[in-house]
Amino acid sequence: MAEPSAPESKHKSSLNSSPWSGLMALGNSRHGHHGPGAQCAHKAAGGAAPKPAPAGLSGGLSQPAGWQSLLSFTILFLAWLAGFSSRLFAVIRFESIIHEFDPCFSIFCSGADLPLGHHGGAVGMCRVPVGRGTLRAFVKLGCLAAATPPAAQAAGTHSGGGYISRSVAGSFDNEGIAIFALQFTYYLWVKSVKTGSVFWTMCCCLSYFYMVSAWGGYVFIINLIPLHVFVLLLMQRYSKRVYIAYSTFYIVGLILSMQIPFVGFQPIRTSEHMAAAGVFALLQAYAFLQYLRDRLTKQEFQTLFFLGVSLAAGAVFLSVIYLTYTGYIAPWSGRFYSLWDTGYAKIHIPIIASVSEHQPTTWVSFFFDLHILVCTFPAGLWFCIKNINDERVFVALYAISAVYFAGVMVRLMLTLTPVVCMLSAIAFSNVFEHYLGDDMKRENPPVEDSSDEDDKRNPGNLYDKAGKVRKHVTEQEKTEEGLGPNIKSIVTMLMLMLLMMFAVHCTWVTSNAYSSPSVVLASYNHDGTRNILDDFREAYFWLRQNTDEHARVMSWWDYGYQIAGMANRTTLVDNNTWNNSHIALVGKAMSSNETAAYKIMRSLDVDYVLVIFGGVIGYSGDDINKFLWMVRIAEGEHPKDIRESDYFTPQGEFRVDKAGSPTLLNCLMYKMSYYRFGEMQLDFRTPPGFDRTRNAEIGNKDIKFKHLEEAFTSEHWLVRIYKVKAPDNRETLDHKPRVTNIFPKQKYLSKKTAKRKRGYIKNKLVFKKGKKISKKTV
């Protein structure tokens, strides 16, 4: 079994040179690493006692460490300033406005999701994500200081595009503050493992508590930290520091997380949290066996160790299976299954697969968000694994797991970008160290620090500290003699050009792709001038001003929060997609013909129906392009009434032209989108009714409504609102009334007047008058 890794004093040199040394000094002073003991260790290593630094600012700057700290803080401040400024493009180019659909619920939401309802969120401002997003630079620097060489600490402070998209001004979403909490929790966990301090572990628990209250992605933390501890046990890197850190974190973090209302007892009753409980039980068994190690022989300990660990693991596994089978522990959720099987959600839970953020990530998206870091990230991971220790095991596990999950789901690029920036900083730092610092190293060989004496006494622990495997001076000189000034200059300029390209790319992404609010669209003319398409707010303002305050609006769930927030009207479904059957009912109404849809709308007391149509301006995110997901969700709950195959042609095509399916051409969504569109000719090159989004002439131009009437259409036809007619007091008949005659039509008409009219005898015998015989005949 491996001995516990070296104490915190082994990392003294790297921590003191970091900009976070002031914060870390609090934890180090608790263990006496900056007191006389460190000086004694330095003397024991053969070095002279350090001279006291001159007082005053000039004395501090006269030392190399002072200039290094000043330079690090300057670079960090500039990175923070660049990140803060780039996130303000949205406000500068547009205005202070909430960008996405979900944040509208966090800002103002009074009557959403009728009749289900839910509690409102916290109130915030548009610029909150900017501050939290740029604060993440400090957290990333702390993580670098805790787990990487000091040269890398001032490099990885820029955010990739994946996180910028959720932290620009106006993007007041959970992720804007949750990623900051995620990184801060990881930093405090690494600090806890390094020090074994209960103080830092309690700080980690408080940060975890804040993370749980901010975002459901806290499950990533409560599974990654136990995985880190489990891997450390497999690598035989158990120590008291790990035991104290994880035991305290699991117990206190469990209790704190259960105080969040929407979490409740999930940490002890859901399968997503069982890994943490299993590792906790396994760690207790491992610690007990370590306690018995000094009291048994080597052979007895090995037998007891393998038997005890096997029994503990088996007991935990069987207990989880039994509790899951009996129903005490909830099984894995559909969202969790979709992370392992990308086709699971489309078949079993289509509402999850319908969200664009839940689609698998393409290579284009990886490059768009990470740019050159796609290439430097693996190099940084290799440098991290090459000089492994307890903290870098966590960084490696974080990187590998985040890469996998980001490939499965686009949204999880948020969790990948921080570790990519940190590991890329390590790669750049090692390159710069090798090509810029060799002359200085040749003239001034490195002086052994206070932890060298411990390494000499325990040579088996050399791998536990990064960079401790040193070559002889002659070997270093031989290696560095081959690097000429030309090669160093070329490599340095190349690295600086790559960093400059990355900075320019991030600025372009922020100012263009991620600065445009989803509620406000922009287009550009041939001369470069910009047109603002404000149809969404135009429609919501119309709803607020021209409808009753108690009116109920039916739309697809994407726009629920915006309608509730901006129009202040009650919606049937919204972005809180926890009730699949209710959303499926709305999907069924949209997929049915007008008569069947009217019955559903009357049962839900719908007053208005809102649809998004992009056929005029070429907007690809309209409801026609989302329509198949409405059908699939409705089919999951109403398979007898809605079938996806009915909306395709016999050749399996989804078409809106004359060749389209009759079921599609007569459904409510199609009719509301294309009503009066067949009369519109957009330009002389296309026929009337030409859909620019689908590049096709619509097949049903003669659309008429019986139960709906057009109430509002925005300037660019992007938002269309229809009013649901009230039922008639007396239903009109579609056919002619049936004529009922009590008496059959008379065949005999009397010659008498009306006053002397005789009665009519049915089946009266008819007498034929004979001829009179004349006398001549006789």
C-alpha positions in Angstrom: 0.0 0.0 0.0 1.3 3.5 -0.8 2.1 5.9 1.9 0.1 9.1 2.2 1.3 11.8 -0.1 3.5 14.6 1.0 2.0 17.3 3.2 1.0 20.7 1.9 4.6 22.1 2.4 5.6 20.2 -0.8 3.6 22.6 -2.8 4.8 25.7 -1.0 7.0 27.0 -3.8 4.2 26.9 -6.4 1.6 28.3 -4.2 3.7 31.2 -3.0 4.3 32.3 -6.6 0.7 32.3 -7.5 -1.7 35.3 -7.3 -3.8 33.2 -5.1 -1.1 32.9 -2.5 -2.8 35.4 -0.2 -6.0 33.4 -0.1 -4.1 30.1 0.2 -2.0 31.5 3.1 -5.1 31.2 5.3 -5.1 27.4 4.9 -1.3 27.0 4.9 -0.9 29.0 8.1 -3.2 26.6 9.9 -0.7 23.9 9.2 2.4 26.0 10.0 3.8 25.9 6.5 4.9 29.6 6.5 6.4 29.6 9.9 9.9 28.7 11.2 9.4 25.1 10.4 9.6 25.9 6.7 12.9 27.8 7.2 14.3 24.9 9.2 13.4 22.5 6.4 15.1 24.9 3.9 18.3 24.9 6.0 18.2 21.1 6.2 18.1 20.9 2.4 21.4 22.7 2.3 20.2 26.2 1.6 20.6 29.3 3.7 17.8 30.8 5.6 15.9 33.3 3.5 16.6 36.9 4.2 13.7 39.1 5.3 12.3 41.1 2.4 12.8 44.9 2.6 9.8 46.8 3.8 7.7 48.9 1.5 6.4 48.6 -2.0 9.8 49.2 -3.6 11.4 46.5 -1.5 8.8 44.0 -2.6 9.1 44.9 -6.3 12.9 44.5 -6.1 12.5 40.8 -5.6 11.7 38.5 -8.6 8.7 37.1 -6.8 7.2 40.5 -6.4 7.5 41.3 -10.1 6.1 37.8 -10.9 3.1 38.5 -8.7 2.6 41.9 -10.2 2.8 40.5 -13.7 0.4 37.7 -12.9 -2.2 40.1 -11.4 -1.8 42.4 -14.4 -2.4 39.6 -16.9 -5.3 38.4 -14.8 -6.9 41.8 -14.6 -6.5 42.3 -18.4 -8.1 38.9 -19.0 -10.9 39.8 -16.7 -11.4 43.2 -18.4 -11.4 41.6 -21.8 -14.0 39.0 -20.7 -16.2 41.6 -19.1 -16.0 44.0 -22.1 -16.7 41.3 -24.7 -19.8 40.2 -22.9 -21.3 43.7 -23.2 -21.6 43.6 -27.0 -25.3 42.5 -26.7 -26.2 45.6 -24.7 -24.1 47.9 -26.9 -25.5 46.5 -30.2 -29.1 46.1 -29.0 -30.3 47.1 -25.6 -30.7 45.9 -22.0 -33.0 43.0 -22.8 -33.4 39.4 -21.7 -32.1 37.2 -24.4 -33.5 33.7 -24.2 -36.8 32.1 -23.3 -36.0 30.6 -19.9 -34.7 33.7 -18.2 -38.0 35.4 -18.6 -39.3 33.1 -15.8 -36.5 34.1 -13.5 -37.1 37.8 -14.0 -40.9 38.1 -14.0 -43.4 35.4 -14.2 -46.8 35.7 -12.6 -49.3 33.3 -14.2 -47.5 30.7 -16.3 -48.4 27.1 -17.0 -52.1 27.0 -16.2 -53.6 24.9 -14.8 -50.5 23.2 -13.4 -48.6 26.2 -12.0 -45.3 26.5 -10.3 -43.4 28.9 -8.0 -41.6 31.9 -9.4 -37.8 32.3 -9.5 -35.4 34.9 -8.2 -35.3 38.5 -9.6 -32.1 39.6 -11.3 -30.6 42.0 -13.7 -29.2 41.7 -17.2 -25.6 42.2 -16.3 -25.5 39.6 -13.5 -24.1 36.9 -15.8 -21.4 39.2 -17.0 -20.0 39.6 -13.5 -20.3 35.9 -12.7 -18.8 34.9 -16.0 -15.7 37.1 -15.5 -15.4 36.0 -11.9 -14.8 32.5 -13.3 -11.4 33.7 -14.4 -10.3 34.0 -10.8 -11.7 30.5 -10.0 -9.9 29.0 -13.0 -6.7 30.7 -11.8 -7.2 29.2 -8.4 -7.7 25.7 -9.9 -4.5 26.2 -11.9 -2.6 27.3 -8.8 -3.9 24.3 -6.9 -3.1 21.6 -9.5 -0.6 23.0 -12.0 2.8 24.7 -12.3 2.8 28.4 -11.5 3.8 29.2 -15.1 0.3 28.1 -16.3 -1.6 30.1 -13.7 -1.9 33.3 -15.7 -2.7 31.7 -19.0 -6.0 29.9 -18.9 -8.3 32.7 -17.8 -10.2 33.3 -21.0 -13.5 31.6 -21.5 -14.4 29.5 -24.6 -17.4 30.2 -26.7 -19.4 27.5 -25.1 -19.6 29.4 -21.8 -19.7 32.9 -23.3 -23.0 32.0 -24.9 -24.6 31.7 -21.5 -22.8 34.6 -19.7 -23.3 37.6 -22.1 -25.2 40.6 -20.9 -28.9 39.8 -21.0 -28.5 36.0 -20.8 -29.9 35.7 -17.3 -30.0 32.0 -17.1 -29.1 29.4 -14.4 -25.9 28.4 -16.2 -24.6 32.0 -16.0 -24.1 31.6 -12.3 -24.0 27.8 -12.0 -20.8 27.3 -14.0 -19.1 29.8 -11.6 -20.4 27.8 -8.6 -19.3 24.5 -10.3 -15.7 25.7 -10.8 -15.5 27.2 -7.3 -16.7 23.9 -5.8 -14.1 22.0 -7.7 -11.4 24.4 -6.6 -12.4 24.1 -3.0 -12.5 20.3 -3.3 -9.0 20.2 -4.7 -7.9 22.5 -1.9 -9.6 20.1 0.6 -7.8 17.1 -0.8 -4.4 18.9 -0.7 -4.7 20.0 2.8 -7.1 17.6 4.5 -8.5 20.6 6.3 -12.1 20.6 7.6 -12.2 24.3 7.1 -11.7 24.1 3.3 -14.0 21.1 3.1 -16.8 23.1 4.8 -16.2 25.9 2.3 -16.6 23.3 -0.5 -19.9 22.2 1.1 -21.2 25.7 1.2 -20.3 26.2 -2.5 -21.9 22.9 -3.4 -25.1 24.0 -1.5 -25.1 27.2 -3.6 -24.6 25.1 -6.8 -27.5 22.8 -5.9 -29.8 25.8 -5.5 -28.7 27.3 -8.8 -28.8 24.4 -11.3 -29.8 20.8 -11.7 -26.3 20.1 -13.1 -25.1 19.7 -9.5 -25.5 15.9 -10.2 -22.2 16.3 -12.2 -20.4 17.3 -8.9 -21.9 14.6 -6.7 -20.8 11.9 -9.2 -17.4 13.3 -10.2 -16.1 13.8 -6.7 -17.0 10.2 -5.6 -15.4 9.0 -8.8 -12.2 10.9 -7.9 -12.1 9.2 -4.5 -12.8 5.8 -6.0 -10.0 6.1 -8.5 -7.6 7.2 -5.8 -8.5 4.1 -3.9 -7.8 2.0 -7.0 -4.5 3.7 -7.5 -3.6 2.9 -3.8 -3.4 6.6 -3.1 -5.5 6.6 0.1 -4.6 9.1 2.7 -6.1 10.7 5.8 -6.5 13.9 3.8 -8.8 12.1 1.3 -10.7 10.5 4.1 -11.3 13.7 6.0 -12.2 15.6 2.9 -14.7 13.2 1.4 -16.4 12.1 4.7 -17.0 15.7 5.7 -18.1 16.7 2.2 -20.6 13.8 1.8 -22.3 14.2 5.2 -22.5 18.0 5.3 -23.2 18.3 1.6 -26.0 15.8 1.8 -27.7 17.6 4.7 -27.3 21.0 3.0 -28.6 19.8 -0.4 -31.7 18.4 1.2 -32.7 21.8 2.4 -33.4 23.0 -1.2 -37.2 22.6 -1.8 -37.1 21.1 -5.2 -34.4 18.6 -4.2 -35.8 17.4 -0.9 -35.1 13.7 -0.3 -33.7 13.0 -3.7 -30.1 12.6 -2.5 -31.1 9.5 -0.6 -33.9 8.2 -2.9 -32.7 8.6 -6.4 -30.2 6.4 -8.3 -28.2 9.4 -9.5 -26.9 9.9 -5.9 -26.2 6.3 -5.0 -22.7 6.4 -6.4 -21.7 9.0 -3.7 -23.3 6.9 -1.0 -21.6 3.7 -2.2 -18.1 5.4 -2.3 -18.7 6.7 1.2 -19.4 3.2 2.5 -16.5 1.8 0.7 -14.2 4.5 2.0 -15.2 3.7 5.6 -14.4 0.1 5.0 -11.1 1.0 3.4 -10.2 3.2 6.4 -11.1 0.5 8.9 -8.8 -2.0 7.0 -6.0 0.6 7.1 -6.5 0.9 10.8 -6.0 -2.9 11.2 -2.9 -2.9 9.0 -0.5 -2.3 11.8 -2.1 -5.0 14.0 -1.9 -7.9 11.5 0.7 -9.7 9.5 1.2 -8.8 5.9 -0.4 -12.1 4.7 -3.3 -11.7 7.1 -3.8 -8.1 6.1 -3.8 -8.9 2.3 -6.4 -11.7 2.8 -8.6 -9.5 5.0 -8.2 -6.5 2.7 -9.4 -8.2 -0.5 -12.1 -10.0 1.4 -13.3 -6.9 3.2 -13.3 -4.7 0.1 -15.1 -7.3 -2.0 -17.7 -7.8 0.7 -18.2 -4.0 1.1 -18.5 -3.4 -2.6 -20.9 -6.4 -3.0 -23.1 -5.3 -0.1 -23.4 -1.8 -1.5 -24.2 -3.1 -5.0 -26.8 -5.6 -3.8 -28.4 -3.0 -1.4 -28.9 -0.5 -4.2 -30.5 -3.2 -6.4 -32.8 -4.3 -3.6 -33.9 -0.8 -2.7 -34.4 0.1 -6.4 -36.5 -3.1 -6.9 -38.7 -2.4 -3.8 -39.3 1.2 -5.0 -37.5 3.0 -2.2 -34.9 4.3 -4.6 -36.1 5.8 -7.8 -34.6 4.3 -11.0 -32.4 6.2 -13.4 -34.3 9.1 -15.0 -34.8 9.4 -18.7 -32.4 12.4 -18.9 -29.7 10.2 -17.4 -30.4 7.3 -19.9 -30.2 9.8 -22.8 -26.6 10.6 -21.8 -25.6 6.9 -22.4 -27.9 6.2 -25.3 -28.4 9.1 -27.7 -31.4 7.4 -29.3 -33.2 6.6 -26.1 -34.9 10.0 -25.7 -36.2 10.1 -29.2 -38.0 6.8 -28.8 -39.1 7.0 -25.1 -39.1 10.7 -24.1 -39.4 12.8 -27.3 -39.9 16.0 -25.4 -36.2 15.7 -24.2 -35.0 15.0 -27.7 -37.0 17.9 -29.1 -34.8 20.4 -27.4 -32.0 21.6 -29.7 -29.6 21.8 -26.8 -30.0 18.1 -26.2 -28.8 17.1 -29.6 -25.3 15.4 -30.1 -22.5 17.9 -30.7 -21.0 18.2 -34.2 -17.3 18.7 -34.9 -18.2 22.1 -36.2 -19.7 23.1 -32.9 -16.6 21.9 -31.1 -14.4 24.1 -33.3 -16.8 27.0 -33.1 -16.7 27.1 -29.3 -13.1 26.0 -28.6 -11.2 27.0 -31.8 -7.5 26.2 -31.4 -8.0 24.8 -27.9 -9.3 21.6 -29.6 -5.6 20.9 -30.4 -3.9 22.2 -27.3 -6.3 20.6 -24.8 -5.0 17.0 -25.3 -1.4 18.2 -25.0 -2.3 19.8 -21.6 -4.0 16.6 -20.5 -0.9 14.7 -21.4 1.3 17.0 -19.4 -1.1 16.7 -16.5 -1.1 12.9 -16.5 2.7 12.8 -17.0 3.3 14.4 -13.6 0.4 12.8 -11.8 -0.7 13.5 -8.2 -4.0 13.4 -6.2 -5.2 16.8 -7.6 -4.3 16.0 -11.2 -6.2 12.8 -11.0 -9.3 14.9 -10.4 -8.4 17.2 -13.3 -7.9 14.3 -15.7 -11.2 12.7 -14.7 -13.0 16.0 -15.1 -11.5 16.4 -18.5 -12.3 12.9 -19.8 -15.9 12.9 -18.5 -16.6 16.4 -19.7 -15.4 15.5 -23.2 -17.7 12.5 -23.3 -20.8 14.3 -22.1 -20.2 17.4 -24.3 -20.1 15.1 -27.3 -23.4 13.5 -26.3 -25.3 16.8 -25.6 -24.6 20.3 -27.0 -25.7 22.0 -23.8 -22.9 20.3 -21.8 -20.3 22.2 -23.7 -20.7 24.5 -20.7 -19.0 22.1 -18.4 -16.2 21.3 -20.9 -14.9 24.8 -21.7 -13.5 25.6 -18.2 -11.3 22.5 -18.1 -10.3 22.9 -21.8 -9.1 26.4 -21.0 -7.1 25.2 -18.0 -5.4 22.3 -19.7 -4.7 24.4 -22.8 -3.0 26.9 -20.4 -0.8 24.1 -19.1 0.2 23.2 -22.7 1.1 26.8 -23.6 2.9 27.2 -20.3 5.1 24.2 -20.9 5.9 25.3 -24.4 6.9 28.8 -23.2 8.8 27.4 -20.3 10.8 25.2 -22.6 11.5 27.7 -25.3 11.9 30.9 -23.3 13.4 29.8 -20.0 16.2 27.5 -21.1 18.9 30.3 -21.1 18.0 31.4 -17.6 18.0 27.8 -16.3 21.4 27.2 -17.8 22.9 30.2 -16.1 21.0 29.7 -12.8 20.3 26.0 -12.1 17.2 25.4 -10.0 17.6 25.5 -6.2 16.1 22.7 -4.3 13.2 23.7 -2.1 12.2 22.7 1.3 10.5 19.5 0.1 13.6 18.0 -1.5 14.7 16.5 1.8 11.4 14.7 2.1 11.9 13.4 -1.5 15.3 12.1 -0.6 14.0 10.3 2.4 11.0 8.9 0.5 12.1 8.3 -3.1 8.9 6.4 -3.8 6.9 9.5 -3.5 8.6 11.3 -6.4 5.7 10.7 -8.6 3.4 12.4 -6.2 4.8 15.8 -7.0 4.7 17.4 -10.4 8.1 18.2 -11.9 10.2 16.4 -9.2 11.8 13.9 -11.5 14.9 16.0 -12.4 17.7 15.4 -14.8 21.4 16.0 -14.1 22.7 19.4 -15.1 24.8 17.9 -17.8 21.8 16.1 -19.3 19.8 19.4 -19.3 22.6 21.2 -21.0 22.9 18.6 -23.7 19.1 18.8 -24.4 19.0 22.6 -24.4 22.1 23.0 -26.6 20.1 21.9 -29.6 17.7 24.8 -29.3 19.0 27.7 -31.3 17.7 31.3 -31.0 15.9 31.0 -34.4 13.9 27.9 -33.3 13.0 29.6 -30.1 11.8 32.7 -31.8 9.8 30.8 -34.4 8.0 28.6 -31.8 7.4 31.6 -29.6 5.9 33.7 -32.4 3.8 30.7 -33.5 2.4 30.2 -30.0 1.6 33.9 -29.7 -0.1 33.9 -33.1 -2.3 31.0 -32.0 -3.3 32.8 -28.8 -4.0 36.0 -30.8 -6.2 34.0 -33.2 -8.1 32.5 -30.3 -8.6 35.9 -28.7 -9.9 37.3 -32.0 -12.2 34.3 -32.5 -13.7 34.6 -29.1 -14.3 38.3 -29.6 -16.0 37.7 -32.9 -18.1 34.9 -31.5 -19.2 37.1 -28.6 -19.9 40.2 -30.7 -21.8 38.3 -33.5 -23.1 34.8 -32.8 -23.8 35.2 -29.1 -24.8 38.9 -28.8 -28.1 38.7 -30.7 -31.1 38.1 -28.4 -33.5 35.4 -29.5 -36.4 37.8 -28.9 -35.0 40.4 -31.3 -33.8 39.4 -34.8 -31.5 41.3 -37.1 -30.9 41.1 -40.8 -28.4 43.0 -43.1 -29.0 44.7 -46.4 -26.7 44.6 -49.4 -25.2 48.0 -48.3 -24.3 46.6 -44.8 -27.1 48.4 -42.9 -28.9 46.5 -40.3 -32.6 45.8 -40.0 -34.1 45.0 -36.6 -37.0 42.5 -36.6 -38.9 43.1 -33.4 -41.9 41.0 -34.1 -41.8 39.0 -30.8 -42.1 42.1 -28.6 -44.6 43.6 -31.0 -46.9 40.6 -30.6 -46.4 40.4 -26.8 -47.2 44.1 -26.5 -50.4 43.6 -28.5 -51.4 40.7 -26.3 -50.9 42.8 -23.2 -52.8 45.8 -24.6 -55.7 44.2 -26.5 -56.7 41.1 -24.6 -58.4 40.5 -21.3 -56.0 40.2 -18.3 -57.4 36.8 -17.6 -57.1 35.5 -21.2 -55.4 32.1 -21.7 -53.0 31.7 -24.6 -52.1 28.3 -26.1 -48.7 28.0 -27.8 -45.9 25.6 -28.0 -44.0 25.3 -24.7 -40.9 27.2 -26.1 -42.6 30.6 -25.8 -44.4 30.0 -22.5 -42.1 32.0 -20.3 -41.9 34.9 -22.7 -45.7 35.2 -23.0 -46.1 35.1 -19.3 -43.3 37.6 -18.7 -43.6 40.1 -21.5 -47.3 39.8 -22.3 -48.4 39.1 -18.7 -50.9 36.5 -19.9 -51.5 32.9 -18.7 -50.2 30.1 -20.8 -51.1 26.5 -21.0 -47.6 25.1 -21.2 -44.2 26.7 -20.8 -40.5 25.9 -20.6 -40.9 24.0 -17.3 -41.4 20.7 -19.1 -42.0 18.5 -16.2 -45.5 17.4 -17.2 -45.2 15.5 -20.5 -48.9 14.6 -20.8 -50.1 18.2 -20.6 -47.7 19.2 -23.4 -48.7 16.2 -25.4 -52.3 17.4 -25.2 -51.3 20.8 -26.7 -49.3 18.9 -29.4 -52.4 16.8 -30.2 -54.5 20.0 -30.7 -51.9 21.4 -33.1 -51.7 18.2 -35.0 -55.4 17.6 -35.3 -57.9 19.1 -37.8 -59.8 22.2 -36.7 -62.9 20.5 -35.5 -61.0 18.1 -33.2 -58.6 20.8 -32.1 -61.6 23.1 -31.2 -62.9 20.5 -28.8 -59.6 20.3 -27.0 -59.2 24.1 -26.8 -62.7 24.4 -25.4 -61.9 21.8 -22.7 -58.8 23.8 -21.8 -60.7 27.2 -21.9 -58.3 28.6 -24.5 -59.0 32.2 -25.7 -56.0 32.7 -28.1 -53.6 30.6 -30.0 -50.1 31.9 -30.9 -47.9 30.4 -33.6 -44.4 31.3 -35.0 -44.2 31.4 -38.8 -40.9 32.1 -40.6 -41.9 31.5 -44.2 -41.8 35.2 -45.1 -38.4 36.1 -43.7 -36.8 32.6 -43.9 -36.7 32.1 -40.1 -35.8 28.4 -39.6 -36.8 28.2 -35.9 -40.6 28.4 -36.6 -43.3 26.0 -35.5 -43.5 24.2 -38.9 -40.0 23.0 -38.4 -40.8 22.0 -34.9 -44.1 20.4 -35.9 -42.8 16.8 -36.1 -41.8 17.0 -32.5 -45.3 18.0 -31.6 -46.6 15.0 -33.4 -44.1 12.6 -31.7 -44.9 13.9 -28.3 -48.6 13.7 -28.9 -48.3 10.2 -30.3 -46.6 9.1 -27.1 -49.7 9.9 -25.1 -52.4 9.5 -27.7 -51.2 6.8 -30.1 -54.8 6.0 -31.3 -55.5 9.6 -32.5 -52.0 10.8 -33.7 -49.6 8.8 -35.8 -46.4 10.3 -37.2 -46.6 8.3 -40.4 -49.8 10.1 -41.4 -47.9 13.4 -41.8 -45.4 11.9 -44.3 -45.9 11.2 -48.0 -45.9 7.6 -49.2 -42.3 8.1 -50.1 -41.5 9.1 -46.5 -41.1 12.8 -47.1 -42.3 15.7 -45.0 -43.5 18.2 -47.5 -45.6 21.4 -47.4 -46.4 21.6 -51.1 -49.1 19.9 -53.1 -47.4 16.5 -52.7 -47.7 16.8 -48.9 -49.8 14.5 -46.8 -53.5 15.5 -46.7 -53.4 15.1 -42.9 -50.6 17.7 -42.7 -52.3 20.1 -45.2 -55.5 20.2 -43.1 -54.1 20.2 -39.5 -54.5 23.2 -37.3 -50.8 24.2 -37.2 -50.6 24.2 -41.0 -53.7 26.3 -41.4 -52.7 28.8 -38.8 -49.2 29.2 -40.3 -50.3 29.5 -43.9 -53.6 31.4 -43.6 -53.7 34.1 -46.3 -50.2 33.3 -47.2 -51.3 31.8 -50.6 -52.3 35.4 -51.6 -48.8 36.8 -50.9 -46.1 37.0 -53.6 -42.8 37.9 -51.9 -40.9 38.7 -55.2 -41.3 38.4 -58.9 -39.1 35.3 -59.1 -41.4 33.1 -56.9 -45.1 32.3 -57.2 -47.6 33.4 -54.5 -47.4 31.3 -51.4 -43.7 30.5 -51.7 -42.2 29.5 -48.3 -38.7 30.8 -48.1 -37.8 28.6 -45.1 -38.9 25.4 -46.8 -38.2 26.6 -50.4 -41.5 25.3 -51.6 -44.9 26.6 -52.8 -47.5 25.6 -50.2 -50.0 23.0 -51.3 -53.1 24.4 -49.5 -53.8 28.0 -50.4 -57.6 28.0 -49.9 -57.6 28.0 -46.1 -60.7 29.0 -44.2 -61.5 28.8 -40.5 -64.8 27.9 -38.8 -63.8 28.1 -35.1 -60.9 30.5 -35.2 -60.4 34.1 -36.5 -57.2 36.0 -37.2 -56.6 38.5 -34.4 -53.0 39.7 -35.0 -50.1 39.2 -37.4 -46.8 40.9 -36.8 -45.1 43.1 -39.4 -42.9 40.3 -40.9 -45.5 37.6 -40.2 -43.2 36.1 -37.7 -45.9 35.9 -34.9 -49.5 35.1 -35.7 -52.3 35.2 -33.1 -55.8 33.7 -33.5 -58.8 34.1 -31.4 -60.9 31.1 -30.5 -64.6 31.8 -31.2 -67.1 31.2 -28.6 -69.7 28.4 -29.3 -72.9 29.6 -30.9 -76.1 29.7 -28.9 -77.7 27.5 -31.5 -75.5 25.3 -33.6 -75.9 25.8 -37.3 -76.6 22.7 -39.4 -74.4 21.6 -42.2 -77.3 20.1 -44.1 -80.8 21.2 -45.1 -83.5 20.5 -42.5 -85.5 17.4 -43.1 -89.2 17.9 -44.2 -91.7 15.7 -42.5 -95.4 15.5 -43.9 -98.0 14.0 -41.7 -100.4 13.6 -44.7 -99.4 12.6 -48.2 -99.8 14.9 -51.1 -103.4 15.0 -52.3 -104.0 13.5 -55.7 -107.6 14.8 -55.9 -108.4 18.5 -56.0 -112.0 19.5 -55.4 -113.7 22.0 -57.7 -115.7 23.4 -54.8 -114.7 26.6 -53.2 -112.9 26.8 -50.0 -116.1 27.4 -48.1 -117.8 24.3 -49.4 -114.8 22.1 -49.7 -115.7 18.5 -49.1 -113.5 16.1 -47.2 -111.1 13.7 -48.9 -111.6 10.0 -48.6 -108.5 7.9 -48.9 -108.7 5.0 -51.3 -112.1 6.2 -52.5 -113.6 4.0 -55.2 -113.6 5.5 -58.6 -116.7 4.9 -60.7 -116.6 5.0 -64.4 -119.5 6.6 -66.0 -121.2 4.5 -68.6 -122.5 5.6 -71.9 -126.2 6.2 -72.5 -127.7 4.0 -75.2 -129.4 6.0 -78.0 -132.7 5.1 -79.6 -131.2 5.0 -82.9 -128.9 2.2 -81.8 -132.0 0.3 -80.5 
